[in-house]
Amino acid sequence: MAVVVSRSERETLDLGRAVGGALERGDLIGLAGPLGAGKTVLVRGIAWGVGADPAAVRSPTFVLHHVYTGGRITLHHLDLYRLGSGTDIAFLDLEHQLESGAVLVEWGDHADLSPLRSMPVGFEIARDDSRVITLDSAAAPDRVRRAWRIGTPRT
């Protein structure tokens, strides 16, 4: 596991920006953690890192799927919160989305993304209100693990 402690929204954005610079078409990141933990903030940073407009990033809780273009790859941003745990996500056609870009799934723990070789990222809110963000580094390619280290806040 690779762990980052983010003490601000800016640090989470910077982590996302580094990871976004390493993403390629076919990459899938599943984001899990409580409401308000920073999942959408990390996605905003990832959009920035691929060259898409970070200001366009909004939580897709009510629409399920946003697409961000204009960068070096297309980003598909999904949110499974409203679908609930154990949801069959076959109708989302993630395989097709992975062919056209990278996929970021908030509340990724609500479905089994492992057959699609997802990179799980977990969020926790610490007592001091910092965010503990964990990448399952065993599931991530070297380029993403290196970017994770680059994006780690310096104290």
N, CA, C and O of each residue as an XYZ file, in Angstrom:
620
protein
N       0.836     -1.189      0.000
C       0.000      0.000      0.000
C       0.877      1.247      0.000
O       1.910      1.308      0.667
N       0.440      2.219     -0.755
C       1.124      3.516     -0.775
C       0.179      4.521     -0.134
O      -0.955      4.689     -0.583
N       0.647      5.190      0.914
C      -0.207      6.065      1.707
C       0.261      7.513      1.590
O       1.453      7.808      1.677
N      -0.708      8.407      1.392
C      -0.461      9.839      1.377
C      -1.353     10.467      2.433
O      -2.535     10.136      2.529
N      -0.792     11.371      3.226
C      -1.599     12.162      4.149
C      -1.699     13.557      3.546
O      -0.707     14.279      3.442
N      -2.912     13.918      3.152
C      -3.159     15.228      2.553
C      -3.747     16.144      3.613
O      -4.753     15.822      4.244
N      -3.110     17.280      3.798
C      -3.569     18.221      4.822
C      -4.387     19.370      4.251
O      -4.811     20.266      4.980
N      -4.606     19.333      2.927
C      -5.389     20.409      2.313
C      -5.955     19.948      0.976
O      -5.505     18.963      0.390
N      -6.944     20.682      0.521
C      -7.507     20.405     -0.801
C      -6.420     20.541     -1.858
O      -6.382     19.760     -2.809
N      -5.542     21.517     -1.705
C      -4.462     21.734     -2.669
C      -3.538     20.517     -2.755
O      -3.126     20.127     -3.847
N      -3.215     19.920     -1.608
C      -2.360     18.731     -1.630
C      -3.055     17.565     -2.335
O      -2.407     16.795     -3.044
N      -4.354     17.434     -2.146
C      -5.101     16.375     -2.836
C      -5.135     16.648     -4.339
O      -4.976     15.728     -5.142
N      -5.341     17.913     -4.721
C      -5.294     18.275     -6.143
C      -3.933     17.960     -6.747
O      -3.856     17.422     -7.852
N      -2.856     18.289     -6.035
C      -1.507     18.030     -6.533
C      -1.241     16.536     -6.702
O      -0.607     16.123     -7.673
N      -1.721     15.733     -5.767
C      -1.595     14.280     -5.896
C      -2.329     13.820     -7.150
O      -1.788     13.048     -7.943
N      -3.557     14.293     -7.327
C      -4.333     13.927     -8.506
C      -3.646     14.358     -9.794
O      -3.637     13.624    -10.781
N      -3.079     15.541     -9.773
C      -2.394     16.050    -10.972
C      -1.229     15.138    -11.361
O      -1.029     14.850    -12.541
N      -0.466     14.688    -10.371
C       0.652     13.779    -10.645
C       0.135     12.448    -11.200
O       0.683     11.925    -12.170
N      -0.906     11.907    -10.593
C      -1.474     10.636    -11.051
C      -2.053     10.804    -12.457
O      -1.863      9.939    -13.313
N      -2.756     11.907    -12.698
C      -3.320     12.154    -14.019
C      -2.268     12.186    -15.105
O      -2.516     11.764    -16.234
N      -1.088     12.688    -14.763
C       0.000     12.719    -15.732
C       0.485     11.339    -16.118
O       1.129     11.179    -17.155
N       0.188     10.336    -15.302
C       0.640      8.970    -15.554
C      -0.439      8.072    -16.145
O      -0.139      6.977    -16.620
N      -1.692      8.521    -16.121
C      -2.775      7.655    -16.588
C      -2.732      7.462    -18.092
O      -2.295      8.332    -18.846
N      -3.199      6.297    -18.500
C      -3.304      5.954    -19.910
C      -4.697      5.411    -20.184
O      -5.431      5.022    -19.276
N      -5.031      5.399    -21.450
C      -6.298      4.784    -21.861
C      -6.307      3.346    -21.336
O      -5.303      2.640    -21.430
N      -7.434      2.921    -20.788
C      -7.563      1.578    -20.243
C      -7.343      1.485    -18.749
O      -7.556      0.423    -18.164
N      -6.921      2.574    -18.113
C      -6.722      2.569    -16.662
C      -8.055      2.783    -15.954
O      -8.889      3.571    -16.398
N      -8.238      2.076    -14.858
C      -9.451      2.180    -14.044
C      -9.048      2.380    -12.594
O      -8.291      1.588    -12.033
N      -9.557      3.441    -11.995
C      -9.321      3.707    -10.574
C     -10.665      3.685     -9.856
O     -11.595      4.401    -10.228
N     -10.751      2.861     -8.833
C     -11.936      2.811     -7.986
C     -11.666      3.574     -6.702
O     -10.735      3.247     -5.967
N     -12.471      4.584     -6.430
C     -12.296      5.454     -5.265
C     -13.328      5.089     -4.206
O     -14.520      4.990     -4.501
N     -12.871      4.891     -2.979
C     -13.786      4.526     -1.896
C     -13.470      5.366     -0.662
O     -12.310      5.660     -0.373
N     -14.511      5.741      0.048
C     -14.342      6.511      1.277
C     -15.623      7.247      1.594
O     -16.544      7.282      0.778
N     -15.688      7.836      2.777
C     -16.921      8.494      3.209
C     -17.220      9.772      2.417
O     -16.356     10.320      1.734
N     -18.450     10.216      2.530
C     -18.834     11.494      1.931
C     -17.917     12.600      2.442
O     -17.597     12.652      3.630
N     -17.505     13.468      1.553
C     -16.686     14.604      1.938
C     -15.214     14.293      2.164
O     -14.480     15.137      2.677
N     -14.772     13.101      1.792
C     -13.383     12.716      2.051
C     -12.408     13.245      1.013
O     -11.203     13.272      1.266
N     -12.896     13.666     -0.149
C     -11.999     14.229     -1.156
C     -11.919     13.464     -2.456
O     -11.038     13.732     -3.273
N     -12.816     12.518     -2.669
C     -12.780     11.721     -3.895
C     -12.901     12.601     -5.141
O     -12.116     12.458     -6.078
N     -13.872     13.500     -5.156
C     -14.064     14.376     -6.311
C     -12.908     15.360     -6.450
O     -12.553     15.736     -7.567
N     -12.324     15.779     -5.349
C     -11.162     16.678     -5.411
C     -10.005     15.960     -6.101
O      -9.323     16.553     -6.937
N      -9.774     14.687     -5.762
C      -8.712     13.936     -6.417
C      -9.007     13.808     -7.916
O      -8.103     13.946     -8.740
N     -10.252     13.548     -8.265
C     -10.633     13.453     -9.681
C     -10.358     14.782    -10.383
O      -9.876     14.796    -11.516
N     -10.659     15.885     -9.725
C     -10.386     17.205    -10.310
C      -8.895     17.357    -10.607
O      -8.522     17.873    -11.661
N      -8.050     16.915     -9.691
C      -6.609     16.954     -9.906
C      -6.176     16.043    -11.042
O      -5.302     16.400    -11.832
N      -6.788     14.864    -11.125
C      -6.464     13.940    -12.215
C      -6.837     14.559    -13.556
O      -6.082     14.453    -14.522
N      -8.002     15.206    -13.618
C      -8.405     15.888    -14.859
C      -7.363     16.934    -15.239
O      -6.982     17.041    -16.405
N      -6.914     17.689    -14.274
C      -5.879     18.703    -14.495
C      -4.614     18.035    -15.049
O      -3.981     18.553    -15.968
N      -4.262     16.893    -14.483
C      -3.054     16.181    -14.893
C      -3.102     15.627    -16.304
O      -2.062     15.495    -16.950
N      -4.300     15.299    -16.797
C      -4.394     14.809    -18.182
C      -4.605     15.948    -19.169
O      -4.574     15.733    -20.381
N      -4.820     17.167    -18.655
C      -4.996     18.322    -19.529
C      -6.440     18.701    -19.791
O      -6.715     19.554    -20.635
N      -7.376     18.071    -19.070
C      -8.784     18.461    -19.167
C      -9.026     19.632    -18.214
O      -8.180     19.938    -17.373
N     -10.164     20.275    -18.347
C     -10.488     21.428    -17.513
C     -10.913     20.966    -16.118
O     -11.989     20.384    -15.980
N     -10.108     21.206    -15.080
C     -10.482     20.755    -13.740
C     -11.743     21.432    -13.217
O     -12.442     20.872    -12.373
N     -12.039     22.636    -13.710
C     -13.243     23.343    -13.257
C     -14.517     22.658    -13.737
O     -15.595     22.903    -13.194
N     -14.402     21.810    -14.743
C     -15.575     21.097    -15.268
C     -15.954     19.895    -14.410
O     -17.046     19.348    -14.559
N     -15.067     19.484    -13.519
C     -15.300     18.273    -12.724
C     -16.331     18.542    -11.639
O     -16.171     19.433    -10.805
N     -17.374     17.759    -11.674
C     -18.440     17.786    -10.668
C     -18.746     16.346    -10.270
O     -18.567     15.430    -11.073
N     -19.191     16.146     -9.076
C     -19.576     14.806     -8.654
C     -20.741     14.318     -9.508
O     -21.749     15.014     -9.629
N     -20.616     13.136    -10.099
C     -21.703     12.623    -10.942
C     -22.742     11.816    -10.161
O     -23.351     10.899    -10.712
N     -22.946     12.145     -8.908
C     -23.852     11.373     -8.059
C     -25.240     11.235     -8.669
O     -25.835     10.159     -8.599
N     -25.764     12.290     -9.261
C     -27.139     12.229     -9.763
C     -27.231     11.878    -11.236
O     -28.306     11.513    -11.712
N     -26.132     11.978    -11.970
C     -26.171     11.639    -13.398
C     -25.388     10.372    -13.703
O     -25.445      9.886    -14.832
N     -24.674      9.832    -12.762
C     -23.869      8.615    -12.829
C     -22.572      8.737    -13.617
O     -21.590      8.083    -13.267
N     -22.532      9.566    -14.687
C     -21.372      9.536    -15.581
C     -21.129     10.904    -16.202
O     -22.018     11.487    -16.823
N     -19.910     11.406    -16.025
C     -19.455     12.615    -16.722
C     -18.279     12.218    -17.595
O     -17.528     11.303    -17.258
N     -18.123     12.900    -18.706
C     -16.992     12.677    -19.601
C     -16.235     13.992    -19.721
O     -16.824     15.040    -19.986
N     -14.917     13.923    -19.522
C     -14.066     15.103    -19.636
C     -13.101     14.886    -20.798
O     -12.321     13.933    -20.811
N     -13.172     15.777    -21.757
C     -12.314     15.694    -22.932
C     -11.426     16.935    -22.981
O     -11.488     17.801    -22.107
N     -10.614     16.998    -24.005
C      -9.758     18.162    -24.186
C      -8.344     17.940    -23.707
O      -7.470     18.772    -23.950
N      -8.102     16.833    -23.030
C      -6.757     16.505    -22.573
C      -6.132     15.457    -23.476
O      -6.653     15.163    -24.552
N      -5.028     14.902    -23.041
C      -4.341     13.902    -23.859
C      -5.084     12.579    -23.892
O      -4.888     11.783    -24.810
N      -5.949     12.328    -22.886
C      -6.862     11.179    -22.920
C      -8.224     11.631    -22.414
O      -8.335     12.636    -21.711
N      -9.243     10.890    -22.772
C     -10.595     11.130    -22.269
C     -10.714     10.531    -20.871
O     -10.206      9.441    -20.606
N     -11.389     11.252    -19.983
C     -11.669     10.733    -18.641
C     -13.159     10.465    -18.513
O     -13.990     11.312    -18.842
N     -13.481      9.274    -18.031
C     -14.856      8.921    -17.690
C     -14.935      8.920    -16.174
O     -14.152      8.241    -15.511
N     -15.871      9.672    -15.624
C     -16.002      9.843    -14.176
C     -17.387      9.344    -13.784
O     -18.397      9.935    -14.167
N     -17.433      8.261    -13.023
C     -18.697      7.658    -12.611
C     -18.828      7.685    -11.098
O     -17.837      7.804    -10.377
N     -20.053      7.575    -10.633
C     -20.331      7.567     -9.202
C     -21.404      6.517     -8.943
O     -22.505      6.604     -9.486
N     -21.085      5.523     -8.111
C     -22.012      4.421     -7.839
C     -22.795      4.604     -6.544
O     -23.520      3.698     -6.132
N     -22.663      5.757     -5.896
C     -23.295      5.976     -4.595
C     -24.792      5.672     -4.622
O     -25.290      4.922     -3.782
N     -25.495      6.243     -5.570
C     -26.953      6.074     -5.613
C     -27.367      4.666     -6.013
O     -28.497      4.253     -5.753
N     -26.452      3.918     -6.650
C     -26.795      2.558     -7.068
C     -26.731      1.580     -5.906
O     -27.383      0.536     -5.935
N     -25.948      1.911     -4.883
C     -25.861      1.064     -3.701
C     -24.866     -0.071     -3.853
O     -24.396     -0.380     -4.949
N     -24.566     -0.672     -2.732
C     -23.586     -1.744     -2.674
C     -24.095     -2.999     -3.370
O     -25.276     -3.336     -3.297
N     -23.174     -3.685     -4.049
C     -23.525     -4.937     -4.711
C     -24.245     -4.769     -6.035
O     -24.795     -5.734     -6.567
N     -24.250     -3.578     -6.567
C     -24.967     -3.298     -7.809
C     -24.311     -3.982     -8.990
O     -23.085     -4.018     -9.099
N     -25.136     -4.526     -9.875
C     -24.652     -5.064    -11.142
C     -24.417     -3.866    -12.058
O     -25.352     -3.142    -12.399
N     -23.182     -3.669    -12.445
C     -22.837     -2.483    -13.241
C     -22.626     -2.801    -14.718
O     -22.058     -1.992    -15.450
N     -23.077     -3.967    -15.157
C     -22.883     -4.356    -16.559
C     -23.460     -3.304    -17.508
O     -22.897     -3.071    -18.578
N     -24.561     -2.674    -17.139
C     -25.205     -1.683    -18.006
C     -24.345     -0.440    -18.225
O     -24.601      0.327    -19.154
N     -23.337     -0.230    -17.393
C     -22.471      0.938    -17.539
C     -21.442      0.758    -18.659
O     -20.837      1.734    -19.101
N     -21.239     -0.476    -19.122
C     -20.334     -0.779    -20.233
C     -18.943     -0.189    -20.011
O     -18.413      0.529    -20.859
N     -18.373     -0.504    -18.865
C     -17.054      0.021    -18.524
C     -15.976     -0.427    -19.515
O     -15.019      0.306    -19.764
N     -16.127     -1.625    -20.076
C     -15.138     -2.093    -21.050
C     -15.034     -1.126    -22.225
O     -13.931     -0.824    -22.682
N     -16.157     -0.646    -22.711
C     -16.158      0.312    -23.822
C     -15.522      1.641    -23.392
O     -14.757      2.243    -24.145
N     -15.842      2.084    -22.192
C     -15.265      3.337    -21.692
C     -13.747      3.217    -21.559
O     -13.026      4.175    -21.840
N     -13.258      2.059    -21.136
C     -11.823      1.847    -20.986
C     -11.105      1.856    -22.333
O      -9.930      2.214    -22.413
N     -11.809      1.464    -23.383
C     -11.219      1.511    -24.726
C     -11.006      2.947    -25.182
O     -10.081      3.229    -25.944
N     -11.861      3.857    -24.716
C     -11.777      5.242    -25.187
C     -11.032      6.170    -24.233
O     -10.732      7.307    -24.595
N     -10.728      5.706    -23.018
C     -10.053      6.578    -22.074
C      -9.787      5.886    -20.754
O      -9.821      4.659    -20.662
N      -9.520      6.688    -19.730
C      -9.351      6.186    -18.367
C     -10.680      6.366    -17.637
O     -11.452      7.270    -17.957
N     -10.943      5.505    -16.659
C     -12.208      5.520    -15.927
C     -11.929      5.696    -14.442
O     -11.099      4.996    -13.862
N     -12.640      6.646    -13.835
C     -12.552      6.919    -12.405
C     -13.931      6.664    -11.820
O     -14.911      7.273    -12.250
N     -14.017      5.767    -10.840
C     -15.307      5.375    -10.280
C     -15.350      5.722     -8.799
O     -14.694      5.078     -7.980
N     -16.135      6.755     -8.460
C     -16.366      7.059     -7.050
C     -17.312      6.016     -6.478
O     -18.205      5.530     -7.172
N     -17.115      5.681     -5.226
C     -17.852      4.615     -4.557
C     -17.629      3.299     -5.310
O     -18.535      2.480     -5.463
N     -16.386      3.132     -5.774
C     -16.013      1.934     -6.509
C     -16.148      0.661     -5.696
O     -16.216     -0.430     -6.263
N     -16.189      0.782     -4.383
C     -16.363     -0.385     -3.533
C     -17.805     -0.904     -3.549
O     -18.088     -1.939     -2.945
N     -18.713     -0.211     -4.224
C     -20.096     -0.677     -4.340
C     -20.252     -1.760     -5.401
O     -21.323     -2.355     -5.520
N     -19.201     -2.024     -6.171
C     -19.258     -3.036     -7.218
C     -17.923     -3.764     -7.274
O     -16.918     -3.277     -6.757
N     -17.921     -4.918     -7.897
C     -16.684     -5.674     -8.071
C     -16.002     -5.198     -9.347
O     -16.385     -5.580    -10.452
N     -14.991     -4.362     -9.176
C     -14.247     -3.829    -10.319
C     -12.999     -4.658    -10.624
O     -12.304     -4.391    -11.604
N     -12.713     -5.652     -9.798
C     -11.468     -6.412     -9.954
C     -11.325     -7.103    -11.311
O     -10.202     -7.177    -11.809
N     -12.380     -7.608    -11.937
C     -12.185     -8.224    -13.251
C     -11.660     -7.233    -14.305
O     -11.121     -7.639    -15.335
N     -11.825     -5.945    -14.035
C     -11.378     -4.917    -14.973
C     -10.012     -4.362    -14.583
O      -9.590     -3.333    -15.109
N      -9.318     -5.033    -13.668
C      -7.975     -4.629    -13.218
C      -7.973     -3.204    -12.666
O      -7.189     -2.357    -13.093
N      -8.850     -2.966    -11.725
C      -8.931     -1.626    -11.133
C      -7.799     -1.390    -10.151
O      -7.225     -2.317     -9.580
N      -7.500     -0.102     -9.978
C      -6.545      0.342     -8.970
C      -7.364      0.954     -7.840
O      -7.836      2.083     -7.977
N      -7.547      0.245     -6.729
C      -8.321      0.804     -5.616
C      -7.581      1.924     -4.892
O      -6.393      1.818     -4.590
N      -8.317      2.996     -4.625
C      -7.818      4.122     -3.841
C      -8.826      4.358     -2.718
O     -10.013      4.568     -2.970
N      -8.347      4.323     -1.489
C      -9.224      4.518     -0.340
C      -8.956      5.851      0.343
O      -7.827      6.340      0.358
N     -10.000      6.428      0.905
C      -9.931      7.708      1.616
C     -10.445      7.528      3.031
O     -11.455      6.863      3.260
N      -9.740      8.125      3.977
C     -10.206      8.200      5.354
C     -10.016      9.637      5.828
O      -9.077     10.319      5.420
N     -10.911     10.078      6.684
C     -10.776     11.399      7.299
C     -10.180     11.192      8.680
O     -10.786     10.541      9.531
N      -8.988     11.746      8.907
C      -8.291     11.591     10.188
C      -8.871     12.549     11.229
O      -9.629     13.459     10.892
N      -8.517     12.342     12.462
C      -9.014     13.182     13.554
C      -8.650     14.645     13.394
O      -9.395     15.524     13.828
N      -7.498     14.918     12.767
C      -7.077     16.310     12.570
C      -7.654     16.891     11.273
O      -7.244     17.967     10.838
N      -8.601     16.181     10.660
C      -9.290     16.577      9.431
C      -8.419     16.421      8.185
O      -8.831     16.814      7.093
N      -7.220     15.852      8.334
C      -6.430     15.535      7.139
C      -7.062     14.318      6.469
O      -7.916     13.648      7.050
N      -6.634     14.045      5.246
C      -7.142     12.900      4.500
C      -6.025     11.883      4.338
O      -4.925     12.220      3.901
N      -6.311     10.657      4.687
C      -5.378      9.566      4.477
C      -5.850      8.858      3.207
O      -6.924      8.257      3.172
N      -5.023      8.947      2.173
C      -5.392      8.428      0.852
C      -4.444      7.284      0.528
O      -3.226      7.457      0.514
N      -5.015      6.114      0.268
C      -4.229      4.903      0.095
C      -4.441      4.310     -1.286
O      -5.575      4.089     -1.713
N      -3.343      4.054     -1.980
C      -3.357      3.374     -3.272
C      -2.949      1.932     -3.055
O      -1.934      1.667     -2.411
N      -3.721      0.997     -3.582
C      -3.317     -0.405     -3.572
C      -2.221     -0.542     -4.617
O      -2.499     -0.811     -5.786
N      -0.983     -0.358     -4.197
C       0.134     -0.280     -5.135
C       0.368     -1.589     -5.871
O       0.938     -1.580     -6.962
N      -0.055     -2.713     -5.305
C       0.100     -3.994     -5.998
C      -0.767     -4.043     -7.256
O      -0.461     -4.780     -8.193
N      -1.847     -3.261     -7.280
C      -2.757     -3.250     -8.418
C      -2.417     -2.167     -9.436
O      -3.046     -2.088    -10.491
N      -1.429     -1.337     -9.129
C      -1.100     -0.191     -9.983
C       0.165     -0.454    -10.791
O       1.111     -1.056    -10.283
N       0.189     -0.007    -12.044
C       1.419     -0.132    -12.822
C       2.504      0.797    -12.278
O       2.216      1.746    -11.548
N       3.742      0.514    -12.639
C       4.883      1.301    -12.148
C       4.691      2.794    -12.380
O       4.995      3.592    -11.494
N       4.196      3.190    -13.546
C       4.052      4.613    -13.868
C       3.123      5.310    -12.881
O       3.348      6.472    -12.542
N       2.091      4.627    -12.420
C       1.157      5.222    -11.451
C       1.786      5.233    -10.062
O       1.626      6.205     -9.324
N       2.491      4.184     -9.699
C       3.181      4.166     -8.397
C       4.216      5.281     -8.320
O       4.341      5.937     -7.286
N       4.959      5.502     -9.399
C       5.944      6.600     -9.414
C       5.242      7.953     -9.275
O       5.695      8.817     -8.524
N       4.145      8.131     -9.997
C       3.394      9.398     -9.924
C       2.848      9.608     -8.519
O       2.826     10.738     -8.031
N       2.414      8.559     -7.874
C       1.899      8.650     -6.504
C       2.981      9.194     -5.580
O       2.712     10.049     -4.736
N       4.212      8.692     -5.743
C       5.330      9.183     -4.919
C       5.640     10.645     -5.245
O       5.914     11.439     -4.345
N       5.598     10.997     -6.527
C       5.862     12.384     -6.932
C       4.830     13.326     -6.332
O       5.166     14.432     -5.908
N       3.570     12.891     -6.294
C       2.490     13.725     -5.786
C       2.365     13.749     -4.285
O       1.518     14.464     -3.750
N       3.190     12.980     -3.583
C       3.122     12.927     -2.122
C       3.524     14.281     -1.541
O       4.591     14.801     -1.868
N       2.687     14.852     -0.690
C       3.010     16.157     -0.076
C       4.319     16.093      0.692
O       4.623     15.100      1.352
N       5.075     17.152      0.595
C       6.340     17.276      1.317
C       6.114     18.126      2.562
O       5.458     19.166      2.502
N       6.661     17.676      3.688
C       6.502     18.459      4.919
C       7.783     19.153      5.287
O       7.836     19.858      6.295
